[in-house]
Amino acid sequence: MHILVSACLLGTPCRYDGASKRNPALDRLTAQGHVLVPVCPEVLGGLPTPRPPAERQPGGRVVNREGIDVTAEYRAGAEQALEIARKYGCTCAVLKERSPSCGFGQVYDGTFTRTLIPGSGVAAELLSAHGITVYGESQVEELLERLEEKA
């Protein structure tokens, strides 16, 4: 199975701060024969690395800490991530939690105070709306269990 994965979780230094958040638990998916397809919707949308942190605002806009609206870049990157998922036949994704792009279930509230609220990032929302099951990086074990049940 091909699984879409936030590139930062695979060790690519593409986060807003120029770092990665490699998640070794993903190695188990590869060991089981799954193909991990890396994407960074923010980079795909044309944003540089590093870049100012951004958060989703009420109403769905994405604004960076400098007050610049980057919604168009986030939407463009989400569309490209969806296109890549379709190209490779990905039916599920493992994405970086709390991100304004990849977060699923919880995101920061737009005040830059590290306050979490229910919600999803732009790419996670789009992927989910198109039938791709989204998991956060803390749910890799759950995904592994589901894949083992299907085997």
DSSP file with accessible surface (Angstrom, degrees, kcal/mol):
  #  RESIDUE AA STRUCTURE BP1 BP2  ACC     N-H-->O    O-->H-N    N-H-->O    O-->H-N    TCO  KAPPA ALPHA  PHI   PSI    X-CA   Y-CA   Z-CA
    1    1 A M              0   0   81      0, 0.0    34,-2.4     0, 0.0     2,-0.5   0.000 360.0 360.0 360.0 142.1    0.0    0.0    0.0
    2    2 A H  E     -a   35   0A  67     87,-0.3    89,-0.7    86,-0.2    90,-0.5  -0.825 360.0-167.0 -93.1 131.0    1.1    3.6   -0.7
    3    3 A I  E     -ab  36  92A   0     32,-3.0    34,-3.1    -2,-0.5     2,-0.3  -0.980  17.8-133.0-124.7 123.7    0.7    5.9    2.3
    4    4 A L  E     -ab  37  93A   0     88,-2.0    90,-2.7    -2,-0.5     2,-0.4  -0.570  32.1-175.7 -72.3 134.7    1.0    9.7    2.0
    5    5 A V  E     -ab  38  94A   0     32,-2.8    34,-2.1    -2,-0.3    90,-0.2  -0.998  34.4-105.3-138.4 137.6    3.3   11.0    4.8
    6    6 A S  E >>  -a   39   0A   3     88,-2.2     3,-1.4    -2,-0.4     4,-0.6  -0.423  33.1-134.7 -56.5 125.1    4.3   14.5    5.9
    7    7 A A  G >4>S+     0   0    9     32,-3.0     5,-2.0     1,-0.3     3,-1.3   0.834 102.0  62.5 -58.0 -33.2    7.9   14.8    4.6
    8    8 A C  G >45S+     0   0   10     31,-0.3    13,-2.1     1,-0.3     3,-1.2   0.840  97.6  57.8 -63.4 -28.9    9.0   16.3    8.0
    9    9 A L  G <45S+     0   0    1     -3,-1.4    14,-2.9     1,-0.3    -1,-0.3   0.682 103.8  53.1 -73.6 -17.1    8.1   13.0    9.7
   10   10 A L  G <<5S-     0   0   48     -3,-1.3    -1,-0.3    -4,-0.6    -2,-0.2   0.322 130.4 -92.9 -98.0   4.7   10.4   11.2    7.3
   11   11 A G  T < 5S+     0   0   29     -3,-1.2    -3,-0.2     1,-0.3    -2,-0.1   0.438  77.1 142.3 102.5   1.1   13.3   13.5    8.2
   12   12 A T      < -     0   0   65     -5,-2.0     2,-2.3    -6,-0.1    -1,-0.3  -0.625  53.5-131.5 -75.8 126.6   13.1   16.2    5.5
   13   13 A P        +     0   0   82      0, 0.0     7,-0.3     0, 0.0    -1,-0.1  -0.447  68.6 120.1 -79.0  75.1   14.0   19.5    7.1
   14   14 A C        +     0   0    9     -2,-2.3     6,-0.2     5,-0.4    29,-0.1   0.359  32.5 119.2-121.4   3.1   10.9   21.4    5.6
   15   15 A R  S >  S-     0   0   41      4,-2.3     3,-2.5    -3,-0.3    36,-0.1  -0.191  83.4 -96.3 -65.1 167.9    9.1   22.6    8.7
   16   16 A Y  T 3  S+     0   0   82      1,-0.3    35,-2.7    34,-0.2    -1,-0.1   0.828 127.5  49.0 -54.1 -33.6    8.5   26.3    9.2
   17   17 A D  T 3  S-     0   0   74     33,-0.2    -1,-0.3    32,-0.1     3,-0.1   0.346 120.2-107.1 -91.8   7.2   11.6   26.4   11.4
   18   18 A G  S <  S+     0   0   28     -3,-2.5    -2,-0.1     1,-0.3     2,-0.1   0.528  85.5 110.2  81.2   7.4   13.8   24.5    9.0
   19   19 A A        -     0   0   38     -5,-0.1    -4,-2.3    -7,-0.0    -5,-0.4  -0.415  58.7-132.9-103.6 179.6   13.8   21.4   11.0
   20   20 A S        -     0   0   44     -7,-0.3   -11,-0.2    -6,-0.2   -12,-0.1  -0.770   4.6-146.7-122.3 173.1   12.3   18.0   10.7
   21   21 A K        -     0   0  107    -13,-2.1    -9,-0.1    -2,-0.3   -13,-0.0  -0.441  25.9-163.8-135.5  56.0   10.3   15.8   13.2
   22   22 A R        -     0   0  117    -12,-0.1   -12,-0.2     1,-0.1   -13,-0.2  -0.154   3.9-155.2 -49.5 134.3   11.5   12.4   12.1
   23   23 A N    >   -     0   0   28    -14,-2.9     3,-1.9     1,-0.1     4,-0.3  -0.909   7.7-164.8-117.3 102.8    9.2    9.7   13.4
   24   24 A P  T >  S+     0   0   85      0, 0.0     3,-1.8     0, 0.0     4,-0.4   0.743  83.0  74.6 -60.9 -22.3   11.0    6.3   13.7
   25   25 A A  T >> S+     0   0   30      1,-0.3     3,-1.3     2,-0.2     4,-0.5   0.803  84.2  67.5 -61.5 -24.8    7.6    4.5   14.1
   26   26 A L  H X> S+     0   0    0     -3,-1.9     4,-1.5     1,-0.3     3,-0.8   0.766  83.1  73.6 -67.1 -21.5    7.1    5.0   10.4
   27   27 A D  H <> S+     0   0   74     -3,-1.8     4,-2.6    -4,-0.3    -1,-0.3   0.828  88.2  61.7 -60.6 -29.0   10.0    2.6    9.8
   28   28 A R  H <> S+     0   0  102     -3,-1.3     4,-1.3    -4,-0.4    -1,-0.3   0.849  99.9  53.5 -67.2 -33.2    7.6   -0.2   10.8
   29   29 A L  H <<>S+     0   0    0     -3,-0.8     5,-2.2    -4,-0.5     3,-0.3   0.937 111.0  45.8 -65.1 -43.6    5.3    0.7    7.9
   30   30 A T  H ><5S+     0   0   75     -4,-1.5     3,-2.2     1,-0.2    -2,-0.2   0.916 108.8  56.1 -64.0 -41.8    8.3    0.4    5.4
   31   31 A A  H 3<5S+     0   0   91     -4,-2.6    -1,-0.2     1,-0.3    -2,-0.2   0.806 103.3  55.8 -61.2 -28.8    9.4   -2.9    7.1
   32   32 A Q  T 3<5S-     0   0   76     -4,-1.3    -1,-0.3    -3,-0.3    -2,-0.2   0.369 127.3-100.2 -85.2   3.5    5.9   -4.3    6.3
   33   33 A G  T < 5S+     0   0   56     -3,-2.2    -3,-0.2     1,-0.3     2,-0.2   0.511  75.1 141.6  95.2   5.0    6.3   -3.4    2.7
   34   34 A H      < -     0   0   29     -5,-2.2     2,-0.6    -6,-0.2    -1,-0.3  -0.527  48.3-130.3 -80.9 148.3    4.3   -0.2    2.5
   35   35 A V  E     -a    2   0A  71    -34,-2.4   -32,-3.0    -2,-0.2     2,-0.6  -0.887  16.0-147.7-101.0 123.0    5.6    2.6    0.3
   36   36 A L  E     -a    3   0A  28     -2,-0.6   -32,-0.2   -34,-0.2   -34,-0.1  -0.818   6.6-158.6 -95.2 124.5    5.7    6.0    2.1
   37   37 A V  E     -a    4   0A  11    -34,-3.1   -32,-2.8    -2,-0.6     2,-0.2  -0.891  14.6-144.1-105.9 107.0    5.0    8.9   -0.3
   38   38 A P  E     +a    5   0A  72      0, 0.0     2,-0.3     0, 0.0   -32,-0.2  -0.485  25.3 167.2 -77.9 139.8    6.5   12.2    1.2
   39   39 A V  E     -a    6   0A   6    -34,-2.1   -32,-3.0    -2,-0.2   -31,-0.3  -0.990  24.6-167.2-143.8 147.0    4.7   15.5    0.8
   40   40 A C     >  -     0   0   22     -2,-0.3     4,-3.0   -34,-0.2     3,-0.3  -0.876   9.4-167.9-128.2  97.7    5.1   18.9    2.4
   41   41 A P  H  > S+     0   0    3      0, 0.0     4,-1.8     0, 0.0    39,-0.1   0.844  85.8  56.7 -56.5 -32.5    2.0   20.9    1.4
   42   42 A E  H  4>S+     0   0   16      2,-0.2     5,-2.1     1,-0.2    35,-0.1   0.933 112.4  40.2 -67.4 -42.5    3.5   24.2    2.6
   43   43 A V  H >45S+     0   0   63     -3,-0.3     3,-2.1     1,-0.2    -1,-0.2   0.915 112.7  55.6 -69.7 -42.1    6.5   23.8    0.3
   44   44 A L  H 3<5S+     0   0   50     -4,-3.0    -1,-0.2     1,-0.3    -2,-0.2   0.830 103.6  57.0 -58.7 -29.9    4.4   22.4   -2.5
   45   45 A G  T 3<5S-     0   0   15     -4,-1.8    -1,-0.3    -5,-0.2    -2,-0.2   0.438 127.5 -99.2 -81.9  -0.1    2.3   25.6   -2.2
   46   46 A G  T < 5S+     0   0   62     -3,-2.1    -3,-0.2     1,-0.3    -2,-0.1   0.523  74.1 142.0  99.6   7.1    5.4   27.7   -2.8
   47   47 A L      < -     0   0   23     -5,-2.1    -1,-0.3    26,-0.1     4,-0.1  -0.579  46.6-122.2 -83.6 145.2    6.4   28.7    0.8
   48   48 A P        -     0   0   82      0, 0.0    -1,-0.1     0, 0.0   -34,-0.0  -0.291  27.6 -96.0 -80.1 167.6   10.1   28.8    1.7
   49   49 A T  S    S+     0   0   55    -32,-0.1     2,-0.1   -31,-0.1   -33,-0.1  -0.999 109.3  31.0-125.9 125.2   12.0   26.9    4.4
   50   50 A P  S    S+     0   0   89      0, 0.0   -33,-0.2     0, 0.0   -34,-0.2   0.675  88.0 160.0 -72.7 172.9   12.4   28.3    6.9
   51   51 A R        -     0   0   20    -35,-2.7     3,-0.1    -2,-0.1   -33,-0.1  -0.965  47.4 -79.7-151.6 159.9    9.3   30.6    7.0
   52   52 A P        -     0   0   41      0, 0.0   -35,-0.0     0, 0.0   -36,-0.0  -0.358  58.7 -99.2 -62.7 142.9    7.4   32.5    9.7
   53   53 A P        -     0   0   29      0, 0.0    12,-2.7     0, 0.0     2,-0.3  -0.305  43.6-161.0 -61.1 148.9    5.0   30.2   11.7
   54   54 A A  E     -D   64   0B  11     10,-0.3     2,-0.3    11,-0.1    10,-0.3  -0.927   9.3-167.3-131.6 156.4    1.4   30.3   10.6
   55   55 A E  E     -D   63   0B  15      8,-2.2     8,-2.2    -2,-0.3     2,-0.3  -0.979  30.5-102.3-141.2 154.5   -1.9   29.4   12.2
   56   56 A R  E     -D   62   0B  30     52,-0.5     6,-0.3    -2,-0.3     5,-0.1  -0.574  37.7-150.4 -75.7 136.7   -5.5   28.9   11.0
   57   57 A Q    >   -     0   0   54      4,-3.7     3,-2.2    -2,-0.3     4,-0.2  -0.634  35.5 -75.8-100.2 163.1   -7.7   31.8   11.8
   58   58 A P  T 3  S+     0   0  115      0, 0.0     3,-0.4     0, 0.0    -1,-0.1  -0.333 124.1  35.5 -55.2 136.4  -11.5   31.7   12.5
   59   59 A G  T 3  S-     0   0   83      1,-0.2    -3,-0.0    -3,-0.1     0, 0.0   0.391 128.7 -82.8  94.1  -5.0  -13.1   31.3    9.1
   60   60 A G  S <  S+     0   0   18     -3,-2.2    -1,-0.2     1,-0.3    62,-0.0   0.395  83.8 139.0  94.5  -5.4  -10.4   29.1    7.8
   61   61 A R        -     0   0  102     -3,-0.4    -4,-3.7    -4,-0.2     2,-0.5  -0.355  45.3-138.4 -68.3 156.9   -7.8   31.7    6.7
   62   62 A V  E     +D   56   0B   0     -6,-0.3     8,-2.6    -8,-0.0     9,-0.7  -0.983  24.9 177.5-120.0 124.0   -4.1   31.0    7.4
   63   63 A V  E     -DE  55  69B  28     -8,-2.2    -8,-2.2    -2,-0.5     6,-0.2  -0.983  20.7-134.0-128.5 137.1   -2.1   33.9    8.6
   64   64 A N  E >   -D   54   0B  12      4,-2.6     3,-2.6    -2,-0.4   -10,-0.3  -0.363  36.4 -95.8 -86.4 171.8    1.6   33.9    9.5
   65   65 A R  T 3  S+     0   0  151    -12,-2.7   -11,-0.1     1,-0.3    -1,-0.1   0.757 124.2  60.2 -59.3 -23.6    3.0   35.5   12.6
   66   66 A E  T 3  S-     0   0  135    -13,-0.2    -1,-0.3     2,-0.1     3,-0.1   0.452 120.7-107.4 -83.5   0.4    3.9   38.6   10.6
   67   67 A G  S <  S+     0   0   56     -3,-2.6     2,-0.4     1,-0.3    -2,-0.1   0.531  72.5 142.2  86.8   8.2    0.2   39.1    9.7
   68   68 A I        -     0   0   90      1,-0.0    -4,-2.6     2,-0.0     2,-0.6  -0.695  52.7-126.9 -87.9 129.4    0.6   38.0    6.1
   69   69 A D  B     +E   63   0B  67     -2,-0.4    -6,-0.3    -6,-0.2     3,-0.2  -0.644  32.9 170.6 -75.9 118.0   -2.3   35.9    4.7
   70   70 A V     >  +     0   0   10     -8,-2.6     4,-2.1    -2,-0.6     3,-0.2   0.075  38.2 118.6-115.6  23.1   -0.9   32.7    3.2
   71   71 A T  H  > S+     0   0    0     -9,-0.7     4,-2.8     1,-0.2     5,-0.2   0.892  72.2  55.2 -57.5 -43.7   -4.2   31.0    2.6
   72   72 A A  H  > S+     0   0   69      1,-0.2     4,-2.6     2,-0.2    -1,-0.2   0.910 108.7  47.8 -60.2 -41.5   -3.6   30.8   -1.1
   73   73 A E  H  > S+     0   0   68     -3,-0.2     4,-2.4     2,-0.2    -1,-0.2   0.906 112.1  49.6 -66.5 -40.1   -0.3   29.0   -0.7
   74   74 A Y  H  X S+     0   0    4     -4,-2.1     4,-2.1     2,-0.2    -2,-0.2   0.909 112.8  46.8 -65.9 -40.8   -1.8   26.5    1.8
   75   75 A R  H  X S+     0   0  128     -4,-2.8     4,-2.4     2,-0.2    -2,-0.2   0.915 111.8  50.6 -66.6 -43.4   -4.7   25.7   -0.5
   76   76 A A  H  X S+     0   0   44     -4,-2.6     4,-2.0    -5,-0.2    -2,-0.2   0.921 112.3  47.3 -60.9 -43.0   -2.4   25.3   -3.5
   77   77 A G  H  X S+     0   0    0     -4,-2.4     4,-2.5     2,-0.2    -1,-0.2   0.885 110.0  52.7 -65.9 -38.0   -0.2   23.0   -1.5
   78   78 A A  H  X S+     0   0    1     -4,-2.1     4,-2.5     2,-0.2    -2,-0.2   0.919 108.6  50.6 -63.4 -42.7   -3.2   21.0   -0.3
   79   79 A E  H  X S+     0   0  109     -4,-2.4     4,-2.3     1,-0.2    -2,-0.2   0.907 111.3  48.3 -61.4 -41.7   -4.4   20.6   -3.9
   80   80 A Q  H  X S+     0   0   85     -4,-2.0     4,-2.5     2,-0.2    -1,-0.2   0.893 109.6  52.1 -67.4 -38.7   -1.0   19.3   -4.9
   81   81 A A  H  X S+     0   0    1     -4,-2.5     4,-2.7     2,-0.2    -2,-0.2   0.923 110.2  49.3 -62.0 -41.7   -0.8   16.9   -2.0
   82   82 A L  H  X S+     0   0    3     -4,-2.5     4,-2.5     2,-0.2    -2,-0.2   0.919 109.8  51.4 -63.1 -42.2   -4.2   15.5   -3.0
   83   83 A E  H  X S+     0   0  137     -4,-2.3     4,-2.6     1,-0.2    -2,-0.2   0.917 111.0  47.7 -60.8 -42.6   -3.0   15.2   -6.6
   84   84 A I  H  X S+     0   0   41     -4,-2.5     4,-2.2     2,-0.2     6,-0.2   0.924 110.1  52.6 -64.9 -43.4    0.0   13.2   -5.4
   85   85 A A  H  X>S+     0   0    0     -4,-2.7     5,-2.6     1,-0.2     4,-0.6   0.926 112.4  45.2 -58.4 -43.4   -2.1   11.0   -3.2
   86   86 A R  H ><5S+     0   0  151     -4,-2.5     3,-0.9     3,-0.2    -1,-0.2   0.914 109.3  55.5 -65.9 -43.2   -4.3   10.2   -6.2
   87   87 A K  H 3<5S+     0   0  159     -4,-2.6    -1,-0.2     1,-0.3    -2,-0.2   0.886 116.3  36.9 -56.9 -41.2   -1.4    9.6   -8.5
   88   88 A Y  H 3<5S-     0   0  101     -4,-2.2    -1,-0.3    -5,-0.1   -86,-0.2   0.403 111.4-117.2 -95.3   1.5    0.1    7.0   -6.1
   89   89 A G  T <<5 +     0   0   49     -3,-0.9     2,-0.3    -4,-0.6   -87,-0.3   0.808  48.0 174.9  70.1  30.4   -3.3    5.5   -5.0
   90   90 A C      < +     0   0    7     -5,-2.6    -1,-0.2    -6,-0.2   -87,-0.2  -0.548  17.3 178.0 -72.2 127.5   -2.9    6.5   -1.4
   91   91 A T        +     0   0   76    -89,-0.7    42,-2.3    -2,-0.3     2,-0.3   0.448  68.9  31.4-106.2  -5.9   -6.0    5.7    0.6
   92   92 A C  E     -bc   3 133A   7    -90,-0.5   -88,-2.0    40,-0.2     2,-0.3  -0.959  64.9-157.9-146.2 164.0   -4.5    6.9    3.9
   93   93 A A  E     -bc   4 134A   0     40,-2.5    42,-2.8    -2,-0.3     2,-0.5  -0.991  12.8-148.6-142.6 146.8   -2.1    9.5    5.2
   94   94 A V  E     -bc   5 135A   0    -90,-2.7   -88,-2.2    -2,-0.3     2,-0.3  -0.983  33.7-178.7-115.7 115.6    0.1   10.1    8.3
   95   95 A L  E     - c   0 136A   2     40,-3.0    42,-1.2    -2,-0.5     2,-0.4  -0.819  34.6 -92.3-122.1 158.4    0.4   13.8    8.9
   96   96 A K    >   -     0   0   19     -2,-0.3     3,-1.0    40,-0.2     6,-0.1  -0.485  49.2-122.4 -70.0 120.7    2.1   16.1   11.3
   97   97 A E  T 3  S+     0   0   33     -2,-0.4     6,-0.2     1,-0.2    10,-0.1  -0.266  85.2  13.7 -66.9 148.4   -0.2   16.9   14.2
   98   98 A R  B 3  S+f  107   0C  78      8,-0.8    10,-0.8     1,-0.2    -1,-0.2   0.363  88.2 137.7  72.4  -2.0   -1.2   20.5   15.0
   99   99 A S    <>  -     0   0   17     -3,-1.0     4,-1.8     1,-0.1    -1,-0.2  -0.467  62.1-129.8 -72.7 144.6    0.1   21.9   11.8
  100  100 A P  T  4 S+     0   0   19      0, 0.0    22,-2.4     0, 0.0    -1,-0.1   0.666 111.1  32.2 -69.1 -10.2   -2.0   24.5   10.0
  101  101 A S  T  4 S+     0   0    0     20,-0.3    23,-2.1    21,-0.2    22,-0.9   0.806 135.3  20.3-105.2 -52.5   -1.6   22.4    6.9
  102  102 A C  T  4 S+     0   0    7     21,-0.2    -4,-0.1    20,-0.1    -7,-0.1   0.567  87.0 120.0-101.7 -12.2   -1.3   18.8    8.1
  103  103 A G     <  -     0   0    0     -4,-1.8    18,-3.6    -6,-0.2     2,-0.4  -0.247  41.9-165.1 -59.2 141.6   -2.9   18.8   11.6
  104  104 A F        -     0   0   75     16,-0.3    16,-0.2     2,-0.2    32,-0.1  -0.975  68.0  -1.5-133.8 117.8   -6.0   16.6   12.0
  105  105 A G  S    S+     0   0   40     -2,-0.4    14,-1.1    14,-0.4     2,-0.3  -0.089 128.7  41.6  99.6 -36.5   -8.4   16.9   14.9
  106  106 A Q  E     + G   0 118C  99     12,-0.3    -8,-0.8    -7,-0.1     2,-0.3  -0.990  59.2 164.9-145.9 137.3   -6.5   19.8   16.6
  107  107 A V  E     -fG  98 117C   6     10,-2.3    10,-2.7    -2,-0.3    -8,-0.1  -0.931  46.0 -84.7-140.4 165.4   -4.8   22.9   15.4
  108  108 A Y  E     - G   0 116C  35    -10,-0.8   -52,-0.5    -2,-0.3     8,-0.2  -0.450  41.1-121.3 -72.7 149.8   -3.5   26.1   17.0
  109  109 A D        -     0   0   36      6,-2.5    -1,-0.1    -2,-0.1     7,-0.1   0.406  42.7-103.4 -81.0   1.7   -6.2   28.7   17.4
  110  110 A G  S    S+     0   0    8      5,-0.2   -55,-0.1   -53,-0.1    -1,-0.1   0.477 100.3  97.4  93.8   1.5   -4.6   31.5   15.4
  111  111 A T  S    S-     0   0   76      4,-0.2   -54,-0.1   -55,-0.1    -3,-0.0   0.465  86.6-127.3-100.1  -4.9   -3.5   33.6   18.4
  112  112 A F  S    S+     0   0   47      3,-0.1    -4,-0.0     1,-0.1   -57,-0.0   0.827  79.8 114.9  59.2  34.9    0.1   32.3   18.4
  113  113 A T  S    S-     0   0   86      2,-0.1     3,-0.1     0, 0.0    -1,-0.1   0.180  91.3-109.7-112.5  11.7   -0.3   31.4   22.1
  114  114 A R        +     0   0  175      1,-0.2     2,-0.6     0, 0.0    -6,-0.0   0.728  66.6 154.0  64.2  26.1    0.1   27.7   21.5
  115  115 A T        -     0   0   63      1,-0.0    -6,-2.5     0, 0.0     2,-0.3  -0.755  33.8-145.4 -87.9 123.0   -3.6   27.2   22.4
  116  116 A L  E     +G  108   0C  63     -2,-0.6    -8,-0.2    -8,-0.2   -10,-0.0  -0.666  20.5 176.1 -91.0 144.3   -5.1   24.1   20.7
  117  117 A I  E     -G  107   0C  68    -10,-2.7   -10,-2.3    -2,-0.3     2,-0.1  -0.932  41.8 -83.7-136.3 160.1   -8.7   23.9   19.4
  118  118 A P  E    S+G  106   0C 119      0, 0.0   -12,-0.3     0, 0.0     2,-0.3  -0.420  81.4  88.2 -62.6 138.7  -10.6   21.3   17.6
  119  119 A G        -     0   0   29    -14,-1.1   -14,-0.4    -2,-0.1     2,-0.3  -0.887  61.2-108.2 155.4 178.1  -10.0   21.5   13.8
  120  120 A S        -     0   0   19     -2,-0.3   -16,-0.3   -16,-0.2   -13,-0.1  -0.941  28.8-103.5-136.5 158.7   -7.8   20.4   11.0
  121  121 A G     >  -     0   0    0    -18,-3.6     4,-2.7    -2,-0.3   -20,-0.3  -0.260  41.9-100.9 -75.0 168.3   -5.2   21.9    8.7
  122  122 A V  H  > S+     0   0   12    -22,-2.4     4,-2.0     1,-0.2   -21,-0.2   0.918 120.4  40.9 -60.3 -48.1   -5.9   22.8    5.1
  123  123 A A  H  > S+     0   0    0    -22,-0.9     4,-3.0     2,-0.2     5,-0.3   0.930 114.9  51.1 -69.9 -43.5   -4.3   19.7    3.5
  124  124 A A  H  > S+     0   0    0    -23,-2.1     4,-2.5     1,-0.2     5,-0.2   0.917 110.9  49.8 -59.7 -41.9   -5.7   17.3    6.1
  125  125 A E  H  X S+     0   0   99     -4,-2.7     4,-2.3   -24,-0.3    -1,-0.2   0.928 113.2  45.6 -62.1 -45.3   -9.2   18.7    5.6
  126  126 A L  H  X S+     0   0   33     -4,-2.0     4,-1.1    -5,-0.2    -2,-0.2   0.927 113.3  48.7 -67.3 -45.1   -9.0   18.4    1.8
  127  127 A L  H ><>S+     0   0    2     -4,-3.0     5,-2.3     1,-0.2     3,-0.8   0.941 113.0  47.9 -60.2 -46.9   -7.6   14.9    1.9
  128  128 A S  H ><5S+     0   0   51     -4,-2.5     3,-1.9    -5,-0.3    -1,-0.2   0.906 107.0  56.3 -60.9 -41.4  -10.2   13.7    4.4
  129  129 A A  H 3<5S+     0   0   83     -4,-2.3    -1,-0.2     1,-0.3    -2,-0.2   0.745 106.1  53.0 -64.1 -21.1  -13.0   15.3    2.3
  130  130 A H  T <<5S-     0   0   93     -4,-1.1    -1,-0.3    -3,-0.8    -2,-0.2   0.087 127.6 -95.2-104.0  22.4  -11.8   13.2   -0.7
  131  131 A G  T < 5S+     0   0   61     -3,-1.9     2,-0.6     1,-0.3    -3,-0.2   0.556  78.8 137.0  84.7   9.4  -11.9    9.9    1.2
  132  132 A I      < -     0   0   12     -5,-2.3     2,-0.4    -6,-0.2    -1,-0.3  -0.801  54.3-129.1 -91.4 122.9   -8.3    9.6    2.4
  133  133 A T  E     -c   92   0A  69    -42,-2.3   -40,-2.5    -2,-0.6     2,-0.5  -0.601  25.1-150.9 -73.9 123.9   -8.1    8.4    5.9
  134  134 A V  E     -c   93   0A   9     -2,-0.4     2,-0.4   -42,-0.2   -40,-0.2  -0.851  15.0-176.3-104.8 132.1   -5.9   10.8    7.9
  135  135 A Y  E     -c   94   0A  12    -42,-2.8   -40,-3.0    -2,-0.5     2,-0.2  -0.953  21.5-131.0-119.6 143.6   -3.8    9.7   10.9
  136  136 A G  E >   -c   95   0A   2     -2,-0.4     3,-2.4   -42,-0.2   -40,-0.2  -0.489  35.9-102.1 -83.0 164.0   -1.7   12.0   13.1
  137  137 A E  G >  S+     0   0   29    -42,-1.2     3,-1.0     1,-0.3   -41,-0.1   0.786 122.4  60.9 -62.4 -23.1    1.8   10.9   13.8
  138  138 A S  G 3  S+     0   0   89      1,-0.2    -1,-0.3     2,-0.1     3,-0.2   0.572  98.4  61.0 -77.8  -4.0    0.8    9.7   17.3
  139  139 A Q  G <>  +     0   0   63     -3,-2.4     4,-2.2     1,-0.2    -1,-0.2   0.181  65.1 110.1-107.4  17.1   -1.6    7.3   15.7
  140  140 A V  H <> S+     0   0    3     -3,-1.0     4,-2.9     1,-0.2     5,-0.2   0.911  78.0  54.2 -60.5 -40.0    0.9    5.2   13.7
  141  141 A E  H  > S+     0   0   93     -3,-0.2     4,-2.4     1,-0.2    -1,-0.2   0.917 107.5  50.6 -59.7 -42.9    0.3    2.2   16.0
  142  142 A E  H  > S+     0   0   68      2,-0.2     4,-2.2     1,-0.2    -1,-0.2   0.918 110.9  48.8 -60.5 -43.4   -3.4    2.4   15.3
  143  143 A L  H  X S+     0   0    3     -4,-2.2     4,-2.5     2,-0.2     5,-0.2   0.934 109.3  52.3 -62.8 -45.0   -2.7    2.4   11.6
  144  144 A L  H  X S+     0   0    1     -4,-2.9     4,-2.2     1,-0.2    -2,-0.2   0.916 109.5  49.9 -57.8 -43.3   -0.4   -0.6   11.9
  145  145 A E  H  X S+     0   0  109     -4,-2.4     4,-2.0     1,-0.2    -1,-0.2   0.918 111.0  48.7 -62.3 -43.7   -3.1   -2.5   13.7
  146  146 A R  H  X S+     0   0  110     -4,-2.2     4,-1.5     1,-0.2    -1,-0.2   0.893 111.3  49.5 -64.6 -39.3   -5.7   -1.7   11.0
  147  147 A L  H  X S+     0   0   16     -4,-2.5     4,-1.1     1,-0.2    -1,-0.2   0.882 109.4  51.9 -68.1 -36.6   -3.3   -2.7    8.3
  148  148 A E  H  < S+     0   0  103     -4,-2.2     3,-0.3    -5,-0.2    -2,-0.2   0.879 106.7  54.3 -66.3 -35.6   -2.5   -6.0   10.0
  149  149 A E  H  < S+     0   0  152     -4,-2.0    -1,-0.2     1,-0.2    -2,-0.2   0.867 109.0  48.6 -64.2 -35.3   -6.3   -6.7   10.3
  150  150 A K  H  <        0   0  160     -4,-1.5    -1,-0.2    -5,-0.1    -2,-0.2   0.731 360.0 360.0 -76.0 -23.7   -6.7   -6.2    6.6
  151  151 A A     <        0   0  118     -4,-1.1    -3,-0.0    -3,-0.3    -4,-0.0  -0.133 360.0 360.0 -71.6 360.0   -3.7   -8.5    5.8
